[in-house]
Amino acid sequence: MTILWIHSNNISLIESRAFYGLDKLEELDLSDNVNLKFINPTTFQGLIHLHTLHLDRCGLLELPTGLFRGLFSLQHLYLQDNNLQNLLDDTFLDLANLTYLFLHGNKIKSLSENVFRGLINLDRLLLHQNRVSLVHHRSFHDLGKVMTLYLFNNNLTVLSGETMAPLVSLQYLRLNGNQWICDCQAQSLWNWFKQFKGSSSELECHLPANLAGRDLKRLQSSDLEGCVDSFNQIRTSVFSTKTRSGKLPTTDSPLNSRDGSQKCCQPETDKSFIYEAKGKAGPSSHSSRPSPNNPFKDKENMSKIKYIETDPSKNGSNKQINDSPFGTFPSVVDPPLTKLKPEFLAPIQPSTVPTKKRQGCSKKNKSKAQCRLTQQGNSSTLHSSLSLLLPLLVWSLLLLC
């Protein structure tokens, strides 16, 4: 048997040694078996005379390493219209006699350095209608005999002249249907086209905007000076590729000015005084300047400060601090003077007026506040005693007379 056609079936599995003994087989067609998806690496071992292999439209997801090992006679390999996304290095290493390699209609994203190594007699390479966006500069290093290369309808934006240099036999090239960036990055490809003698499709420029729609090959070298900010241009090209000033937009955020500060945000208010007030529950939370118009308030503040300093159990407690902006203490810490009993109230002089010297406190008093209250109590007792003695003295004088 030299020809075996089993295409357009519902084959989903092929055992590893299914074709064992068919050493005279020259053509094998497995195409249009959409549920196949995966092939064992040893499936085609021993088919040393096979020259044509059809694996197109089989739903293949990958080509495992060693799948084509030993197929030294293979000349035509059809792998189009599958779901291939990646091609491993040296996948086609043993295919030195291969002339046709069809890989179009897949989902291939990139071409690595040694993906086509060993294909020294390849004549036709079809890679169109994939998702190729990156081609290694040595991907084609073994393709010196390739005459036809199709890379149209991919995601290419840049392709260097160094990448194309090994294709010394190339006659038919199609690169249309890609979004070419025609700036300094395209200079080497433009130079390569100057010495290319074959037939080529147009390379329609996508960027910059002033060259959009023009053929790269027909540009002047001066048109390729400068480099386009491709990331920002692609993001904004659907709206506008130039600012009002005529300059190309940059990648800087519109919220940022040249000095790096944000324009739309107001500078943050200095709140250090709030944190300082919360950390120091004392004079820093109030004005140190006395208020002669309100002596009661100053007196109350002074009493609070002194009370806190002499009571360590409450001085360091966070529970004593309220949520007010200046970190003041609540009124429960020290009751205001207005709540004292009337007999303890005495005229209070402003802090700006010099006060009379008062009798020193005894050591029995625990605080200066209690000392002052005791002094006030003694003063009121003295006034009461004098008011009782005065009538007795008057009556005594009258009796003597």
Beta strands, then each sheet from edge to edge (+ up, - down):
strand 1: 3-5
strand 2: 27-29
strand 3: 52-54
strand 4: 76-78
strand 5: 100-102
strand 6: 110-111
strand 7: 124-126
strand 8: 134-135
strand 9: 148-150
strand 10: 172-174
strand 11: 180-181
strand 12: 199-200
strand 13: 205-207
sheet 1: 1+ 2+ 3+ 4+ 5+ 7+ 9+ 10+ 12+
sheet 2: 6+ 8+
sheet 3: 11+ 13+
end
